[in-house]
Amino acid sequence: MIIDAFYAAPALLILALGVYTTIVRDTFPATVGYLAYGLLLTVAWVQLHGVDVALTEAAIGGGLTSLLLVRASARLRATEVPARLERASLPVRGLAALGAGGIAGALALALLSLPDPAPTLAPAAMASIASTGVGNPITAVLMAYRAMDTMLEAIVLLLAIIGVWSLAPDRAWGGRPGPRYNADPDGILAFIARVLPPIGIIVGIYIFWVGADHPGGKFQGATIVAAMWLLTLMAGLTDAPPISGRWLRVLLVAGPAVFIAVGAVGAVLAGAFLGYPDGWAKPLILVIEFALMPSLALTLGLIMAGAPERIAST
Amino acid sequence: MSTLINLLTYVAIIAGVVFFVAGTTGLLRFPDTLTRLHALTKADNLGLGLIVLGLLPQVDGVLNGLKLVAIWLLVMLSSADAGQLIARAARRRGGPV
């Protein structure tokens, strides 16, 4: 019975928090609810033995996305009161409730009508794992079996950053993202921005490196490194570089470019785009990851830093 | 011997949970921001410390034990920092803190 409570308690909390986040009217409490929801989902993923997914949920759902939402809710604060006065008419709200409930019901039906035991490709993935040279099956799927998806994800992040930059006002195009943060140089924010980044960078690189054989990976590691950069940015210890800088753009593109180059090499040598010649799987995966990790960290950091707001010479 | 170790784990973790419950009660019942921060940081420091203490006899290897202690120290550092920042923001917003 203790075991059932162990699994039921996070599930009930997640449901309750989801209902609260949907119902509450103000944006900031909803954002905080979403953040706590992401962290509870992390616990749920660990209970389901998906530690890689739990790491990604904590880093990106509980960290990056929640930070984006908090900043968005800060910008929307002026519109809170007028937005609360508007209310959609009853038929529209009824239709929305019907649509949302219908989709949830369809998902629940699909999940409950799965055959027991559910079909899985895990044994097939584990059978060929020796040829990929990595020990973690998640990394084998991401970097060997479905490397195409990972490459497209990296390119999608590039498109996201172009989208963020396109929000810049005309006069600030090519300038520095975000406002100039001025924190007290003797204050507590500057203190923690000096103490935490060395630890955080080591933890991030460790999580990236150990992802080959244990739970981890470059996405989680890159998020932590980007978060450390953002901490120093918000404490005023560094300033964001202007987005027109050449080295910045080269570094952003380097990761996906190396990925595509390795894919082309594979097309020539192994007969398929992103195929790995025999015995070359582990070195090629390492090359891709070493090129992709700095690009990912920079991309995620720049997405968080925001659209350019200041001209480059300030 | 292992029963003694398990007993120590149970006692320490239950004590840690008591501190977390106390911190949450403080969050819900205290009147203003500063007192609520006070309650929350107690939960972070002592509650998590007791839980880590209870888990330490169960780990295999010194390295994993050191990792647990490092996690506790990092949580203490960041929660102290966040508490200061929130308190300063609450004071700067003015009005009754």
Interface residues (C-beta under 8 A of the other chain):
Chain A: I188 L189 F191 I192 V195 L196 I199
Chain B: L74 L77 S78 D81 Q84 L85 R88
